[in-house]
Amino acid sequence: MSGLLETIKRIIMAPLRLAEKILKFFSPFRWLEKDMPLKGKIIIAVLLLAIFGVVGYGSFRFYDFTQNNPNFCVSCHVMKEAFETWEASVHQEI
């Protein structure tokens, strides 16, 4: 019975070990495991955070402009007359 269990265990674990080896081989951060000084790793982390921050802020500003700014709606030629009517109405403050 234990021989059967060992065989099943090997069958189940083989693909997992293979996947682990493949992920380790193709890991984009494999070069960080080498002998890089701590200062270098900190600089890379700060630069990545800065890049994500700038991209995140830009994405937020773009989303905010497209969702909350009437000038974005007017950029479509079909909306020009509707925007001028809305701008002159009492509903502009809503």
Stockholm file with secondary structure:
# STOCKHOLM 1.0

chainA/1-94         MSGLLETIKRIIMAPLRLAEKILKFFSPFRWLEKDMPLKGKIIIAVLLLAIFGVVGYGSFRFYDFTQNNPNFCVSCHVMKEAFETWEASVHQEI
#=GR chainA/1-94 SS CHHHHHHHHHHHHHHHHHHHHHHHHSCTTGGGGSSCCHHHHHHHHHHHHHHHHHHHHHHHHHHHHHHHCHHHHHTSGGGHHHHHHHHHSGGGGC
#=GC SS_cons        CHHHHHHHHHHHHHHHHHHHHHHHHSCTTGGGGSSCCHHHHHHHHHHHHHHHHHHHHHHHHHHHHHHHCHHHHHTSGGGHHHHHHHHHSGGGGC
//
